[in-house]
Amino acid sequence: MTVLVAARPASRGDILKLATGFAVSQMGDAAYGIGLTAVVYARSQSAALAGAVTAARVLPAVVAGPVAGMLADRTHRLNLLILADLSRVALMAASAAAVIAGWPVWTLLVLAAWAQAAAVVSGPCLAATLPTLVGVAGLAKANATRAVLTELSFIAGPLIVAGLLSFHAHAALFAVIGAAFAASAALLLTITDHSAFRVVGFARSRASLRTVGAALRGRPALLTMALTDVVGSFVYGLLTVLLVMVVADDRYGLAFVALGAGGILGALTAPRCGDSPRAAAVILAALAVMLDLCGLDLGFATLTLVLGMAGAAITTIEVRTDIAVQRDTPPPVVGTMAGWILHADYVAMAAGAALAAPLTTVVGLQAAFPVAAVVVATSAALLILRRT
């Protein structure tokens, strides 16, 4: 069953400001996640602490994801987006001060947790706003465009990280990231038409949760893509830690550039992919093959090609999940649904990052990749079994 959503007329200028602001904010997020991991590893030489970076960033979202989704269905969404950006500007300034003052590494982890808690409202707010802006017919194109902008941001962010890390400019890194969040807030403040960001009506918490549960049970494509998205998030969390041990410090950011470049291809092809368990299983099987190849003794150039294909698979999954959420969820609870899926994604990402270090201890760094590939391939097989 498809839920029809009427699009509100919106000026092209306001849509461009929203898209650009979101892309710039995503660039800051990408640079922050990768740069912080590299900074912590460079200052501590500890794989466990490098893994703790991802955990510190995602654990607040595990708790705040459902709450953020409900806020997106109950609060003016543009105000939430602006507040999230401004909060992170202050936290990046604090991170730069911590590096300059030589504070313990764990202080950066605490600041990272607060920064992620501030950022978690962005996804549900955008998910709840897009159907109102473009209608059901425009969701595939809008989500593909958003994903392309996100992946371009994920390329630009790591490039900035790679340049600054080559000079060991750790404090400057946080200052540049804070400037990106400030620029995003400035763009959002210039949006004149707020109609698409206002909440028309919402269900009470228990009723909204019942509606979310019914939507998952009654719409197989939505449930399939939500489960597949969790697997993709697990792989991404795993890679954030494994890659920092595989590639040199100044190439770590470039490895994620490859993931982002592949993500652009995935975003462009995602609207033509299906939501069936078989289609999702094929994408997961391809991702498993790419993970297995990462465990081989590849040169950096070949590794970037493999990571590019892995990025294409992960982004295809993300775009199809976003389309399913916005298309198949009743309008009053789109934000709530997005918040719960975000919650599940961050749990999976944290699990992937947390398991990376002990996995390498048990089986070794090179063997960690095929072991992870087996997990992903098993998920693909379970999807096929669920279809039958």
Secondary structure, DSSP 4 states (H G I P E B T S, - for coil): -PPP-PPPP--HHHHHHHHHHHHHHHHHHHHHHHHHHHHHHHHH--HHHHHHHHHHHHHHHHHHHHHHHHHHTTS-HHHHHHHHHHHHHHHHHHHHHHHHHT--HHHHHHHHHHHHHHHTTHHHHHHHHHHHHHTGGGHHHHHHHHHHHHHHHHHHHHHHHHHHHHTT-HHHHHHHHHHHHHHHHHHHHT----GGGS------HHHHHHHHHHHHHH-HHHHHHHHHHHHHHHHHHHHHHHHHHHS-GGGHHHHHHHHHHHHHHHHHHGGGS--SHHHHHHHHHHHHHHHHHHTS---HHHHHHHHHHHHHHHHHHHHHHHHHHHHHS-GGGHHHHHHHHHHHHHHHHHHHHHHHHHHHHHH-HHHHHHHHHHHHHHHHHHHHHHH-
